[in-house]
């Protein structure tokens, strides 16, 4: 009986480690290049502040559920990440705004994602990547979501929301 419990405990521990490795994580990165033939990007990891990258109006609830944990060092050693430009909303590499979280992709246009990646490469824009391993055992790491930095329109909307807020005493 003890042997069965030990074996069961070992199986649960191994499964727990496998699930932890399969979890999403987030990292600041700048995309260096895009290889259409391999559907992959090369990235340079960097550092940044989630609170500065994802600004919120004063008093807004902090929603960290959209931002997975920071990637571990073994993930950030992988600089070549898979991207997917077409397919259903849940299977493509989603490009999102960071303030409202809207997905910008045109999932039916195979040229949309490569054009957006080229734009980010030319501008050397730092983004937040959500990275996750593929569904198969030996699948490479891929980008599931790419959050763009806050732009002037986002910051203006935050100021507008803060200006119209009323102080409650």
C-alpha positions, 0 to 999 in steps of 0.5 A, a space after each residue: 500500500 505504501 508503495 502505491 501511495 509513493 508511486 502515486 505521489 511521484 506521478 503527481 509530482 512529475 505531472 505538476 512539473 510538466 504542467 508548470 513547464 507548459 504554463 504561459 509566461 510573459 517577457 519584455 522583448 524587442 523583435 529583431 527579425 522575422 522568418 516567414 519560411 519558419 514562421 518564427 521571430 528572433 527576439 532580444 529580451 529586455 526589462 521593463 515595468 508592467 505598471 508603466 507598460 500597462 497604464 491604468 486610470 487612478 483608482 482602476 482595479 488592477 487586473 493581473 490575470 491577463 499578465 502571466 508570470 515573468 518568464 524563467 531564465 531557461 525560457 528567455 534563453 530561447 531567442 527564436 519563437 514561433 508565430 502563427 498569422 492565420 487561423 481562428 482567434 484562439 490559434 493565431 499570435 494575437 497582437 493586442 493593445 495594452 490599455 483596452 486589450 483589443 485584438 488588432 489582428 485580421 485573422 483572414 489576411 495572411 499578410 497582416 501579421 508579417 506586416 505588423 512584425 516588420 513595422 515593430 522590427 523597423 521601429 525597434 519597439 519593445 513589446 510584452 510577449 506571452 510565451 507558451 510551449 506548443 501542444 505537442 511534447 517537443 513543440 517549440 516555444 511560441 508567442 500566443 499574445 504580443 502586447 503593444 506599448 501604450 500610445 498617445 491615444 491610450 494615455 489621453 484616454 486615461 487622462 480623460 477618465 481621471 478628469 471625469 472621475 469624482 472624488 467620493 468622501 
